[in-house]
Amino acid sequence: MILKRTVWDDPDFSYLIHMLDKELWINYPHLQQKYVNKNLINTDASVIVCYDNGLPVGCGCFREIDQEKTVELKRMYVDPIKRGKGIGSLILNELCKWAKEKENNTILLETGIKQTEAIEMYKKYGFEVTENYGEYKGNSNSICMRKEL
């Protein structure tokens, strides 16, 4: 596996995000329209793409938010065929390392209640459930988590 640090408009990241969005529309067909604007990636996002034998198989990124020294994890995805092989963990570890290198102290994230495998992975790597923040406040379909770096 090779991890590449890249930018928001990387074509392989765009491809993987397209696959993620298709999966989310299947899992949350009545809700996904509400999330479209929440899933936009800022041009200053720090992006990781994971490659297996030269093919993009997973991604994730973080973006700065209004809270000092805090970033938000976004758009974590691993190709379903490649799940269970530790790719999500590799990406998550690299994103945490990169966020710390950029002198951040905290990572926040939001995920859907049906993303049970993702929730368990985040817990395994030290993320704890926290009060829903920002636009996720009061959203019973969202679970928010945080990790101190």
TIVO-172767 format. One record per residue (C-alpha): x, y negated, z; residue number from 1; residue in three letters. Coordinates in pm, 1 decimal, decimal comma. Example, Ala and Ser with C-alpha at 12.3 -4.5 7.8 and 13.67 -1.06 7.14 Angstrom:
BEGIN
PAKE      east     north        up  resi  resn
PAKE    1230,0     450,0     780,0     1   Ala
PAKE    1367,0     106,0     714,0     2   Ser
% end
This chain:
BEGIN
PAKE      east     north        up  resi  resn
PAKE       0,0       0,0       0,0     1   Met
PAKE     119,6    -348,5     -83,2     2   Ile
PAKE     -23,7    -662,0      78,3     3   Leu
PAKE      -9,7    -991,4    -107,9     4   Lys
PAKE     -62,8   -1331,9      48,3     5   Arg
PAKE    -240,0   -1543,3    -206,7     6   Thr
PAKE    -498,8   -1817,0    -260,9     7   Val
PAKE    -877,4   -1844,9    -291,7     8   Trp
PAKE    -892,1   -1826,5    -673,7     9   Asp
PAKE    -673,8   -1517,2    -716,9    10   Asp
PAKE    -847,8   -1302,4    -983,9    11   Pro
PAKE    -808,0    -981,1    -782,7    12   Asp
PAKE    -960,8   -1148,7    -476,7    13   Phe
PAKE   -1248,9   -1271,3    -694,5    14   Ser
PAKE   -1304,4    -918,2    -825,7    15   Tyr
PAKE   -1312,3    -770,7    -473,5    16   Leu
PAKE   -1546,5   -1045,6    -349,2    17   Ile
PAKE   -1783,6    -963,2    -634,0    18   His
PAKE   -1784,9    -600,5    -516,3    19   Met
PAKE   -1843,0    -711,7    -155,0    20   Leu
PAKE   -2136,0    -929,8    -255,7    21   Asp
PAKE   -2296,5    -640,2    -446,3    22   Lys
PAKE   -2270,3    -422,3    -136,6    23   Glu
PAKE   -2415,1    -692,9      87,6    24   Leu
PAKE   -2714,0    -740,5    -144,6    25   Trp
PAKE   -2782,5    -366,1    -112,2    26   Ile
PAKE   -2749,3    -367,9     270,0    27   Asn
PAKE   -2939,0    -693,0     328,9    28   Tyr
PAKE   -3166,4    -747,5      24,9    29   Pro
PAKE   -3408,1    -981,6     203,2    30   His
PAKE   -3142,7   -1183,7     385,3    31   Leu
PAKE   -2849,8   -1222,1     150,4    32   Gln
PAKE   -2984,4   -1536,8     -17,3    33   Gln
PAKE   -2947,9   -1714,3     318,9    34   Lys
PAKE   -2578,9   -1621,0     331,8    35   Tyr
PAKE   -2469,0   -1723,5     -16,5    36   Val
PAKE   -2355,8   -2071,7      89,8    37   Asn
PAKE   -2196,9   -1938,5     410,8    38   Lys
PAKE   -1973,5   -1706,5     207,6    39   Asn
PAKE   -1814,4   -1974,0     -10,1    40   Leu
PAKE   -1437,0   -1979,8      23,0    41   Ile
PAKE   -1257,7   -2310,2      71,6    42   Asn
PAKE    -968,7   -2392,2    -158,0    43   Thr
PAKE    -735,4   -2395,1     144,1    44   Asp
PAKE    -822,3   -2038,4     252,8    45   Ala
PAKE    -537,2   -1799,5     334,6    46   Ser
PAKE    -609,2   -1481,5     136,5    47   Val
PAKE    -473,4   -1125,9     155,6    48   Ile
PAKE    -522,1    -872,4    -123,4    49   Val
PAKE    -421,4    -508,3     -70,0    50   Cys
PAKE    -303,3    -295,8    -361,8    51   Tyr
PAKE    -283,2      81,0    -393,8    52   Asp
PAKE     -86,5     199,8    -697,0    53   Asn
PAKE    -118,5    -146,8    -847,0    54   Gly
PAKE    -496,5    -166,7    -811,3    55   Leu
PAKE    -672,6    -411,9    -578,2    56   Pro
PAKE    -851,7    -209,3    -310,3    57   Val
PAKE    -914,8    -451,1     -25,2    58   Gly
PAKE    -910,1    -813,7      82,2    59   Cys
PAKE    -976,8   -1064,6     354,1    60   Gly
PAKE    -905,4   -1426,0     432,5    61   Cys
PAKE    -926,4   -1691,6     697,3    62   Phe
PAKE   -1013,7   -2056,1     688,0    63   Arg
PAKE    -961,6   -2339,2     927,8    64   Glu
PAKE   -1266,5   -2458,1    1116,1    65   Ile
PAKE   -1336,1   -2765,7    1324,3    66   Asp
PAKE   -1213,7   -2609,5    1648,2    67   Gln
PAKE    -848,6   -2685,3    1721,0    68   Glu
PAKE    -605,6   -2397,0    1655,5    69   Lys
PAKE    -894,1   -2166,6    1556,5    70   Thr
PAKE    -960,4   -1996,7    1224,3    71   Val
PAKE   -1255,1   -1798,1    1094,0    72   Glu
PAKE   -1204,8   -1458,5     935,6    73   Leu
PAKE   -1403,4   -1421,4     612,6    74   Lys
PAKE   -1468,6   -1182,8     324,8    75   Arg
PAKE   -1314,9    -862,6     463,3    76   Met
PAKE   -1372,0    -580,2     217,6    77   Tyr
PAKE   -1230,7    -239,4     128,8    78   Val
PAKE   -1336,8     -41,4    -176,9    79   Asp
PAKE   -1572,6     234,0     -50,5    80   Pro
PAKE   -1359,1     501,7    -217,5    81   Ile
PAKE   -1057,7     387,6     -12,3    82   Lys
PAKE   -1227,5     346,5     325,6    83   Arg
PAKE   -1102,9     546,6     620,5    84   Gly
PAKE    -739,0     520,6     510,7    85   Lys
PAKE    -637,8     227,7     733,3    86   Gly
PAKE    -655,0     -41,1     464,2    87   Ile
PAKE    -888,9    -263,6     665,3    88   Gly
PAKE    -650,5    -241,0     959,8    89   Ser
PAKE    -352,6    -336,2     743,0    90   Leu
PAKE    -536,7    -639,6     609,7    91   Ile
PAKE    -664,4    -741,6     951,6    92   Leu
PAKE    -319,5    -713,6    1110,6    93   Asn
PAKE    -163,2    -922,7     833,9    94   Glu
PAKE    -432,2   -1189,2     863,1    95   Leu
PAKE    -379,3   -1210,3    1241,4    96   Cys
PAKE      -3,1   -1233,1    1193,3    97   Lys
PAKE     -40,9   -1506,6     929,9    98   Trp
PAKE    -287,7   -1702,9    1142,6    99   Ala
PAKE     -41,4   -1692,7    1432,6   100   Lys
PAKE     242,2   -1805,0    1201,6   101   Glu
PAKE      25,7   -2106,8    1119,2   102   Lys
PAKE      13,2   -2182,0    1493,5   103   Glu
PAKE    -347,3   -2080,0    1553,0   104   Asn
PAKE    -452,2   -1932,5    1886,6   105   Asn
PAKE    -795,9   -1786,9    1811,6   106   Thr
PAKE    -975,2   -1602,0    1532,1   107   Ile
PAKE   -1355,4   -1601,0    1510,1   108   Leu
PAKE   -1565,9   -1387,6    1278,8   109   Leu
PAKE   -1924,6   -1310,1    1193,6   110   Glu
PAKE   -2043,7    -979,4    1059,3   111   Thr
PAKE   -2378,5    -814,8    1001,5   112   Gly
PAKE   -2540,5    -578,9    1248,2   113   Ile
PAKE   -2535,9    -302,2     984,1   114   Lys
PAKE   -2155,8    -324,6     943,6   115   Gln
PAKE   -2097,4     -74,8    1225,4   116   Thr
PAKE   -1764,5      54,5    1093,7   117   Glu
PAKE   -1629,7    -299,5    1066,1   118   Ala
PAKE   -1751,2    -384,1    1417,0   119   Ile
PAKE   -1573,2     -78,5    1558,9   120   Glu
PAKE   -1251,1    -168,4    1374,1   121   Met
PAKE   -1260,7    -523,3    1507,9   122   Tyr
PAKE   -1314,0    -395,4    1863,3   123   Lys
PAKE   -1024,1    -152,2    1820,0   124   Lys
PAKE    -798,2    -447,0    1735,9   125   Tyr
PAKE    -895,3    -658,0    2033,1   126   Gly
PAKE   -1191,5    -858,5    1906,3   127   Phe
PAKE   -1470,7    -909,6    2157,2   128   Glu
PAKE   -1834,0    -991,8    2096,1   129   Val
PAKE   -1898,5   -1358,8    2166,8   130   Thr
PAKE   -2191,7   -1595,7    2150,3   131   Glu
PAKE   -2300,1   -1663,7    1792,9   132   Asn
PAKE   -2145,1   -1988,2    1673,6   133   Tyr
PAKE   -2219,8   -2252,9    1413,5   134   Gly
PAKE   -2478,3   -2158,8    1154,3   135   Glu
PAKE   -2507,2   -1808,4    1308,4   136   Tyr
PAKE   -2662,8   -1932,9    1634,3   137   Lys
PAKE   -2997,5   -1765,5    1685,7   138   Gly
PAKE   -2941,7   -1520,1    1398,3   139   Asn
PAKE   -3031,7   -1171,6    1521,7   140   Ser
PAKE   -2874,2   -1012,9    1210,4   141   Asn
PAKE   -2529,9   -1153,6    1296,5   142   Ser
PAKE   -2269,5   -1042,4    1545,0   143   Ile
PAKE   -1990,3   -1289,0    1621,3   144   Cys
PAKE   -1655,3   -1184,7    1761,6   145   Met
PAKE   -1332,8   -1354,0    1871,7   146   Arg
PAKE    -973,1   -1265,5    1939,5   147   Lys
PAKE    -705,1   -1465,0    2114,3   148   Glu
PAKE    -375,3   -1439,5    1927,4   149   Leu
% end
